[in-house]
Amino acid sequence: MSLSEHDRLIQISTQIEQIGAQRLEALAHLAQLRQVSLLELMESIGILPVSYV
């Protein structure tokens, strides 16, 4: 892997982390608006919790 490929991989990984954080923040806000727990909201709209093995 060249340095530019490595830099690009880091950039993409950072973007994925940022998008994931924004998604979680939006879900938490929606759960608050609906007055349910985050887990209840996720289950009700068919989103499974992410688990990294």
Summary of the structure (lengths in Angstrom):
residues: 53
radius of gyration: 15.5
end to end distance: 25.0
largest distance: 49.0
contacts: 96
relative contact order: 0.09
helix: 74%
strand: 0%
